[in-house]
Amino acid sequence: MTANTSPVMNFRKGGNAAEEAEKESNASGGRRDRSPDYFSLKEDKASTVVRLLTDHDDWIYVEQHSFVPTKAAPKGAEKWPKAMMSVCRKDPAFEGHFSDCYICDKKIKNSFEKLASSRIRVWAIAVERELVRGDGSEALGGPSKLGVVIGVRDKIDEVDELNADGKPTGNKLNYPRLLIINAPMKGFFANLKALHGLYGTVCDRDFSITRDGTGTDTNYKIVPIDPIPDLKPGTPAWDLYTQSVAEREVVLEAIVGEKASDEYYARFFDPSKTVDKDGNVTETASAAVGGMMNLASSDGTGASGALPADMRDKIRNLGTPTG
């Protein structure tokens, strides 16, 4: 590998393969707004409705660490998480990019005082939706539909339009509420995989998802809702979803890759590294030379071991205006 080349980052995809990989892993041990929220149901019996935008064969799956204790909060930080997840830098997708993983190499323990071993986790994009019930008005079906579910609609995020300098123009933009789903196959995506086998896709209908249990003893009940013929891939309504994803520059590969980046590991886990205000990774005075490679390399060459320039740009541009 020369200094001006970098291998392509190929994430593994597909629900079938993800399920098999999880079994093997467990057996062996101009307009931008904030980034999308992560799917989360915090309480037992909590529920929501989602429409998957990423179909079965395009689910990304990676080795991932969970509940990893963070290092000491930087000076001036008002809020600082006690623990974070991270994508393992030794996942096959990063072969040739990274030679280390701080969490693996240092045998870091998780919040439960067990080795923070990596496990297969799956990633997808969805739109958060909500059930519409009749309120007795004629607009919502009249008195006979009071309290009855009459449809499903998008939840909407109202965000500021930003100009080329990243400043609000005063205009508001409405987007469907995008969610990043990051979950295991067992107890979550396996349910969707089964429904994909039944329907041939998981994008042609909404799903009601209810949390069942707490802590590590948690599963999710996923119930399909009758499809809406005018809302599925290939329809004008679906095109509005893809347009929203494009305008917000939501790139699933970049979101996953960022969780394995030098900057992410240095910011949250590795005490021998610091991150400056521009996102550049540097070593502390006492750290030895070597280890992680700098995601924020400014030469744009995709130097050996670094993320490719196009992937680095996608990651660095998340949450910034495009003009």
C-alpha positions as CSV (number, residue, x, y, z in Angstrom):
1,M,0.0,0.0,0.0
2,T,1.4,3.4,-1.0
3,A,1.0,6.7,0.8
4,N,-1.6,7.8,-1.7
5,T,-3.9,4.8,-1.7
6,S,-6.3,3.5,0.9
7,P,-8.4,0.3,0.8
8,V,-12.1,0.6,0.3
9,M,-14.2,0.3,3.4
10,N,-16.6,-2.5,2.8
11,F,-19.2,-2.9,5.6
12,R,-20.8,-6.3,5.8
13,K,-24.5,-6.2,4.9
14,G,-27.6,-8.4,5.1
15,G,-29.8,-9.7,7.8
16,N,-29.1,-13.4,7.1
17,A,-25.4,-12.9,7.3
18,A,-25.7,-10.7,10.4
19,E,-27.7,-13.3,12.2
20,E,-25.1,-16.0,11.4
21,A,-22.2,-13.7,12.4
22,E,-23.9,-12.9,15.7
23,K,-24.3,-16.6,16.5
24,E,-20.6,-17.2,15.7
25,S,-19.5,-14.2,17.7
26,N,-21.6,-15.1,20.7
27,A,-20.3,-18.7,20.5
28,S,-16.7,-17.5,20.6
29,G,-17.2,-14.7,23.0
30,G,-27.7,24.0,1.9
31,R,-29.9,22.7,4.5
32,R,-28.8,20.9,7.5
33,D,-29.9,20.2,11.0
34,R,-28.7,18.1,13.9
35,S,-27.9,14.4,13.2
36,P,-30.8,11.9,13.5
37,D,-31.8,10.6,16.9
38,Y,-31.1,7.0,17.8
39,F,-34.0,4.7,18.2
40,S,-34.6,4.1,22.0
41,L,-37.4,2.8,24.1
42,K,-36.2,3.4,27.7
43,E,-39.0,1.9,29.7
44,D,-40.6,-1.5,29.8
45,K,-43.8,-1.5,27.6
46,A,-42.8,1.7,25.9
47,S,-43.7,1.6,22.2
48,T,-43.5,3.5,18.9
49,V,-44.1,3.1,15.2
50,V,-41.4,3.1,12.6
51,R,-41.0,2.8,8.8
52,L,-37.7,1.1,7.8
53,L,-35.9,2.9,5.0
54,T,-33.1,0.4,5.0
55,D,-34.2,-3.0,3.7
56,H,-32.9,-6.3,4.9
57,D,-30.1,-6.8,2.4
58,D,-28.6,-3.3,3.1
59,W,-28.5,-3.6,6.9
60,I,-24.9,-2.9,8.0
61,Y,-23.5,-5.1,10.7
62,V,-20.3,-4.7,12.6
63,E,-18.5,-5.8,15.7
64,Q,-19.4,-3.4,18.5
65,H,-18.5,-2.7,22.1
66,S,-21.2,-1.7,24.5
67,F,-21.4,0.1,27.9
68,V,-17.7,1.1,27.7
69,P,-16.8,3.5,30.6
70,T,-15.6,6.9,29.3
71,K,-12.4,8.7,30.4
72,A,-12.5,11.7,32.6
73,A,-14.6,14.6,31.3
74,P,-12.7,17.4,29.6
75,K,-12.4,20.7,31.4
76,G,-15.5,22.8,31.1
77,A,-17.8,19.9,29.9
78,E,-21.3,20.5,31.4
79,K,-22.5,17.0,30.6
80,W,-20.4,13.9,30.1
81,P,-21.6,10.3,29.5
82,K,-20.5,7.7,32.0
83,A,-20.4,5.0,29.3
84,M,-20.6,4.8,25.5
85,M,-20.8,2.3,22.7
86,S,-18.2,2.1,20.0
87,V,-17.6,0.2,16.8
88,C,-14.7,-2.1,17.2
89,R,-11.7,-1.0,15.1
90,K,-10.8,-4.6,14.4
91,D,-14.0,-5.2,12.5
92,P,-13.2,-6.5,9.0
93,A,-14.5,-3.3,7.5
94,F,-11.5,-1.4,8.8
95,E,-8.9,-3.9,7.7
96,G,-6.0,-1.9,6.3
97,H,-7.3,1.3,8.0
98,F,-6.6,0.7,11.6
99,S,-4.1,-1.6,13.3
100,D,-5.4,-1.2,16.9
101,C,-8.5,-1.0,19.0
102,Y,-7.9,0.6,22.4
103,I,-10.8,-1.2,24.0
104,C,-9.7,-4.7,22.8
105,D,-5.9,-4.1,23.3
106,K,-6.3,-2.7,26.8
107,K,-8.9,-5.3,27.8
108,I,-11.2,-2.6,29.0
109,K,-14.1,-3.8,31.3
110,N,-17.6,-2.6,30.7
111,S,-20.0,-1.0,33.2
112,F,-20.9,-4.4,34.5
113,E,-17.2,-5.2,35.3
114,K,-17.0,-7.7,32.5
115,L,-14.6,-7.7,29.6
116,A,-16.1,-5.3,27.0
117,S,-15.9,-7.9,24.2
118,S,-17.3,-6.9,20.8
119,R,-20.6,-8.4,19.6
120,I,-22.4,-8.2,16.3
121,R,-24.8,-5.2,16.1
122,V,-26.9,-4.1,13.1
123,W,-27.5,-0.6,11.8
124,A,-30.4,0.8,9.7
125,I,-32.3,4.0,9.1
126,A,-36.0,4.5,9.8
127,V,-38.7,7.2,10.0
128,E,-40.5,7.5,13.3
129,R,-44.3,7.5,12.8
130,E,-47.3,7.7,15.0
131,L,-50.8,6.2,15.1
132,V,-53.7,8.6,14.3
133,R,-56.9,8.1,16.3
134,G,-60.2,9.6,15.6
135,D,-61.1,12.5,18.0
136,G,-64.8,12.6,17.1
137,S,-64.4,15.4,14.5
138,E,-65.6,14.9,10.9
139,A,-62.1,15.5,9.7
140,L,-61.0,12.4,11.5
141,G,-63.9,10.1,10.7
142,G,-66.7,11.5,12.8
143,P,-68.1,10.3,16.2
144,S,-68.0,6.6,15.2
145,K,-64.2,6.7,14.9
146,L,-63.6,8.3,18.3
147,G,-60.6,6.6,19.8
148,V,-60.2,4.3,16.8
149,V,-57.0,4.1,14.9
150,I,-57.7,5.6,11.4
151,G,-54.1,5.9,10.0
152,V,-50.4,6.4,10.5
153,R,-48.4,9.6,9.9
154,D,-44.8,10.8,10.1
155,K,-43.5,12.6,13.2
156,I,-42.0,15.8,12.0
157,D,-38.9,17.7,13.0
158,E,-38.9,21.4,12.5
159,V,-35.4,22.7,12.0
160,D,-33.7,26.0,11.1
161,E,-32.6,26.5,7.5
162,L,-29.0,27.5,7.4
163,N,-27.2,29.6,4.9
164,A,-23.7,29.0,3.4
165,D,-22.1,30.4,6.5
166,G,-24.0,28.0,8.8
167,K,-26.2,30.8,10.2
168,P,-30.1,30.5,10.4
169,T,-31.9,32.2,7.6
170,G,-35.1,32.6,9.7
171,N,-36.9,30.0,7.6
172,K,-38.1,26.7,9.1
173,L,-37.9,23.4,7.4
174,N,-40.1,20.3,8.1
175,Y,-38.5,16.9,7.8
176,P,-39.8,13.4,8.7
177,R,-38.1,12.4,11.9
178,L,-35.3,10.1,11.0
179,L,-34.0,7.5,13.4
180,I,-30.8,5.5,13.5
181,I,-31.5,2.0,14.7
182,N,-28.6,0.2,16.3
183,A,-29.5,-3.2,17.8
184,P,-28.6,-6.9,17.9
185,M,-30.1,-9.5,15.7
186,K,-31.4,-11.5,18.6
187,G,-34.4,-9.9,20.2
188,F,-34.7,-7.2,17.5
189,F,-33.6,-7.5,13.9
190,A,-34.3,-11.2,13.9
191,N,-37.9,-10.4,14.2
192,L,-37.7,-8.0,11.2
193,K,-35.7,-10.7,9.3
194,A,-38.6,-13.1,9.8
195,L,-41.1,-10.5,8.5
196,H,-38.8,-9.9,5.5
197,G,-39.0,-13.6,4.8
198,L,-42.8,-13.3,4.9
199,Y,-43.3,-10.1,2.8
200,G,-40.1,-10.0,0.8
201,T,-39.3,-6.5,2.2
202,V,-39.5,-4.6,5.4
203,C,-40.0,-1.2,3.7
204,D,-43.6,-1.7,2.5
205,R,-45.4,-1.2,5.8
206,D,-45.1,0.3,9.3
207,F,-44.1,-1.7,12.4
208,S,-45.3,-1.1,15.9
209,I,-42.4,-1.8,18.3
210,T,-42.9,-2.4,22.0
211,R,-40.1,-2.9,24.5
212,D,-40.5,-6.1,26.7
213,G,-38.2,-6.2,29.7
214,T,-35.5,-4.1,31.3
215,G,-31.7,-4.0,31.3
216,T,-30.0,-6.9,29.5
217,D,-33.2,-8.9,29.8
218,T,-34.9,-7.0,27.0
219,N,-36.7,-8.1,23.9
220,Y,-38.9,-6.2,21.4
221,K,-42.3,-7.1,20.1
222,I,-42.6,-6.1,16.5
223,V,-46.1,-6.1,15.0
224,P,-46.6,-5.3,11.3
225,I,-49.3,-2.8,10.4
226,D,-51.4,-3.1,7.2
227,P,-49.5,-1.6,4.3
228,I,-50.3,1.7,2.7
229,P,-50.3,1.2,-1.1
230,D,-49.1,4.7,-1.8
231,L,-46.2,4.6,0.6
232,K,-43.6,2.1,-0.4
233,P,-40.3,2.1,-2.5
234,G,-41.1,3.5,-6.0
235,T,-43.9,5.8,-5.0
236,P,-43.8,9.6,-4.9
237,A,-44.3,9.6,-1.1
238,W,-41.3,7.3,-0.7
239,D,-39.2,9.6,-2.9
240,L,-39.8,12.4,-0.4
241,Y,-38.2,10.1,2.2
242,T,-35.1,9.6,0.1
243,Q,-35.0,13.3,-0.7
244,S,-35.1,14.1,3.0
245,V,-32.2,11.7,3.7
246,A,-30.2,13.2,0.9
247,E,-30.8,16.8,2.0
248,R,-29.8,16.1,5.5
249,E,-26.8,14.2,4.2
250,V,-27.5,11.2,6.4
251,V,-25.0,8.5,5.3
252,L,-25.3,5.3,7.4
253,E,-21.8,4.2,6.5
254,A,-20.4,7.5,7.7
255,I,-22.3,7.4,11.0
256,V,-21.1,3.8,11.7
257,G,-17.5,4.7,10.6
258,E,-17.4,7.7,12.9
259,K,-18.0,5.5,15.9
260,A,-14.6,3.8,15.1
261,S,-12.7,6.9,14.2
262,D,-9.5,8.2,15.9
263,E,-11.4,11.3,17.0
264,Y,-14.3,9.2,18.6
265,Y,-11.9,6.9,20.5
266,A,-9.6,9.8,21.6
267,R,-12.6,11.9,22.7
268,F,-14.3,9.3,24.9
269,F,-11.9,6.4,25.8
270,D,-8.2,6.7,25.3
271,P,-6.6,9.0,28.0
272,S,-3.3,9.1,26.1
273,K,-5.1,11.1,23.3
274,T,-6.8,14.5,23.2
275,V,-9.0,16.2,20.6
276,D,-8.7,19.9,19.8
277,K,-11.5,22.3,18.9
278,D,-11.0,21.4,15.2
279,G,-11.3,17.7,15.8
280,N,-7.6,17.0,15.4
281,V,-6.2,14.1,17.5
282,T,-3.0,14.6,19.4
283,E,-1.2,12.6,22.0
284,T,-0.8,13.9,25.6
285,A,2.6,14.9,26.7
286,S,3.2,11.6,28.5
287,A,2.0,9.3,25.7
288,A,4.3,7.3,23.6
289,V,4.5,7.9,19.9
290,G,2.4,5.5,17.8
291,G,-1.0,3.9,18.0
292,M,-4.0,5.5,16.5
293,M,-3.9,7.3,13.1
294,N,-5.3,10.8,12.7
295,L,-8.7,10.9,11.1
296,A,-8.3,14.7,10.7
297,S,-5.3,14.5,8.4
298,S,-5.4,17.6,6.3
299,D,-3.4,16.5,3.3
300,G,-6.4,14.8,1.7
301,T,-4.4,11.9,0.4
302,G,-6.0,9.1,2.3
303,A,-2.6,8.2,3.8
304,S,-1.9,4.6,4.6
305,G,-4.0,3.4,7.6
306,A,-6.3,6.5,7.6
307,L,-9.9,6.5,6.5
308,P,-10.4,7.2,2.8
309,A,-10.7,10.9,2.0
310,D,-14.3,10.6,0.8
311,M,-15.4,8.7,3.9
312,R,-13.5,11.2,6.1
313,D,-15.3,14.1,4.4
314,K,-18.7,12.4,5.0
315,I,-17.9,11.9,8.6
316,R,-16.5,15.4,9.2
317,N,-19.4,17.1,7.3
318,L,-22.2,15.4,9.3
319,G,-24.2,18.2,10.9
320,T,-22.7,21.0,8.8
321,P,-24.5,23.2,6.2
322,T,-24.0,22.5,2.5
323,G,-25.1,25.9,1.3
